């Protein structure tokens, strides 16, 4: 099993904690980690904490002192809606950092929770700054990661205010599945998401997500089974999203002789 080390390549140690494993364990690296992920990992010199599914990494109101690196697993950042329901603000994949409010010297605003078994490293903001001073090349990687996240958040906001739930869900499914390095046209979601979790990501009711998935299935861009993960057809989903952005509407097979006839809306 691959493991990261302090130089960004390998490590094998973990420490005990309230939600962590009680013994040293091997920690798998992300599949084909990017050069940026490796360089970001090298900024974290501490030991690994292993979180079980559902374990909290931090809570709202806690002092934000540390930055976190997700080595393996999946972590969700959540808020509470006015109605009291959970809203998923962001999902972190392996190789990403989170907890950047530590640079503001403020309290945590959201709750971070492991969605599946996750190996996490953390470092204090002050320690990270000292390491960046001695390695200026890593500053560009850190700024690039944070700037990219801002751009993605802005894009999601624009989609939220201008697109239908079907389009927003399609874009979210494609983004989640695109972490796969398979060359196949069909991509499996890396986590067994429930309709309720998609509803929390999009800020809609679960029933709305169920109807949207049914529409995407009729279009042939997603496939679902009783037990298996949701599958996304990469090329056709991209084509569907491009068609929506260009003002064209894709017609389901049940409405035409061709499953992907496009019509201009007007």
N, C-alpha and C positions, 0 to 999 in steps of 0.2 A: 504494500500500500504506500502511495507517495506521501511524503510529509514535507512541510516547510521547515526551514531553519532560519536563523537570524539573518542570513544573507538573502532570504527570499526563496530558498530552494527546499529545505527540509527542516522539520522539527518533530519531536516525539514526546514532549513532556506536557503534563497538565497538572493543575493544582486543585485541591478540594475546595468546595464552596457549598453554600446552601442549596444550589441547584446544579452543582457540577459533579462530575464523576469523582469517586474517592480514591482512584488509583491511576498511575500513569497509563496512558493509552496512545496508540498511534492515531494520528489525525490525518485524514485524507485531504489532499489538496484539491482545488477545483479542477475539473477536467480542462486540460489545455489552458492554464492560466495565462493571461496576457502579460506582456512586459510591464505594463503599468501596475497590474495587480501584484506582481512579484516585487516591484520597487516599493509599493505602498506597504506590503507585508514586512519589508526589511526595516520599516520604521517602528515596528512593534517588537520590543525585546522581551516582553514578559512571557509568562507561562499561559497555557491554554486553559480555558474554562469550557466544559461541556454542559450544554443546557438540554434538558429533556423537552419534548413537545409540550407546549403550554407554559413553560417556565418563563418568568419575567426576568428581563435583563436590567431594565430600569423602569421606574414609575414616574408619572407626572409629579412635579413638585420637588423631586430629589435634586440636590446640587449637581449640576453638570460639570464634572471635573475631568472626565476621561473621554477619549475617542476610542472607538471600537472597530475591529477588523473581523469580517466574517470569513472564516477559512472554509467551512463546509456548512451545509444546511440551508435554512430559509428563515428569515426574521421579518416580522411585520411590525410596522409603526402605526399605532392606532390612537384615535381620539374618540370622544363621546359626542354624539349629536345632541341637538336641543331636545329631541324626544327621548334621549337616554340610550339609544342604540350605539353599537360600535361602528366606527368608520375606519377603514384601512387607508391610512394616509400614504404609505409607501411600503413596498416589498423589497427587501435586500437579498441579493443573490451572492454566492461565494465570490470573493475577491473584492467586495465593496466595503466601504467604511461607513460608519454612522455614529451619531452622537455629537455632531459638529457644534451643538450649542455650547460645548465646553469652551470654545473660543470666545463666546460672549460673556463668560463668567456669570451665567444665568442658570435658573432652575430648568430641569427637563420639562418640556411642554407636552410630550406625548408618552405613551407607554410602548416599550419595545418587548416583544414576546417571540420566543422560538416557535415556529410553526411545525418544525420537525427537529430531530436531533441535530444540534448545531454546535460547532466548535468556534469559539470566539476568543480573540485576543483584545487586550485593552492597554492603553498607555495614557498617562496624564498629559494634559495639554502642555504643561511646562516642559516635561521630558521630551515631548514630540518637537517642540520649538527648538530645544537645544540640539536634537539630532538633525533637524533641518538646517540649522546654522552650520554644522560641520559637514553637511552633504547638500549643498545648494541645488544639485540636480533633482533631488526629490521634491523640492518646492514646486517645480513645474508640474510634477505628477499630482501632487496634492491639490494645487489650484485647478488643474485640468479636471480632476474628479469632481470637485465641488462646483466648478463652473458648468460642467456637463449636467450635473443634477439640477441646477437652476434652469438651464435651458429645457430639460425634459419636463420639469414642473410647469414651466410657462406653456409648453406645448400641450400638456394635459389640461391646463386651465382653458386654453383656447378651444380645445376639443369639447370640453365640458359645456361651454356656453354656446357652442354652435352646432354640435352634431347630435344625432339621435342615439338612443341607448344601444341599438344594434351595432352602429358604427363604433361607438366608444368601446363596447364589449369586444368587438372584433379586433380593434387595435390593441386592447389590453391582452387578449389571448395570444396574439402574434408576438407581442413584446415578451411575454412570459415564456413562450415556447422557443423563442429565438436563441436562448442560451444554449440550446442543444447543438452539438457539433456534428450531427448526422447529416449526410448528404441526401437523405430520403426526402421526397416531396411532402410526406406526412410527418408532422412533428408531434411528439407527446408532451403534454404539460409535465413539468418536473415534479409536481406536487399534486396530490389528490384534492384539489379545491372543490368545496361545496358551493352550491348556488348562493347560499347565504353569504359566503365570503366574497364572491363576486359582487353581490349587492352592496356589501360594505365598502368595496373598492370604488364603486360607481355612485354611491349615495342614492340608491333606489331600493324598491321593495324586492324581495326574493322572487315573487311571482313575475315581476317585470323581467328579471334575468332569465327565468325559465322560458318565457315567451320569446325573448331575444335569441336564446340558444336554439330554440325550435326553428326560428326563422333562418338562422345561420346553417342549420342542418338541411333545411329545404333548399338552400342555395348550394349545398355541397361543399362548403368551405370548412365545416367542422364535422366530426363524427364522434359519436358517443356509444358506449356499451354499458351493460349492467354493472360490471366490476372494473373494467379498464379505465385508464385516464381519458380525458377529452383529447382528441387529436385534431390538429389544424393543418389544412393543406396550404403550405407556404405560398406557392405561386398564385393559387386562386384567391387566397385571402388578401394578398397584396393587390391583386387585380380588382377585387371587390372594393377595397379601400380607395384605390386610385380612382375608380369609377365614381364613388361617392364624392370625392374631392373635386372631380371635374364636372359634376352636375349630371352624371349619367346614373341610371338606375338599373341594377341587375335584376332580371326577372327569374324567379324560381322555375324549375322544370315543370311543376304542376300548372304553371301559367303560360307555358310556351313549349314548342317542340324542342327547343335547345335549352339546356340547363343554364347557360351563361350568355343569353342574348342581352345586349345592353340597349337601353332606350334613353333618349334625351328627355330630361324633365323640363317642363316649362309651362 
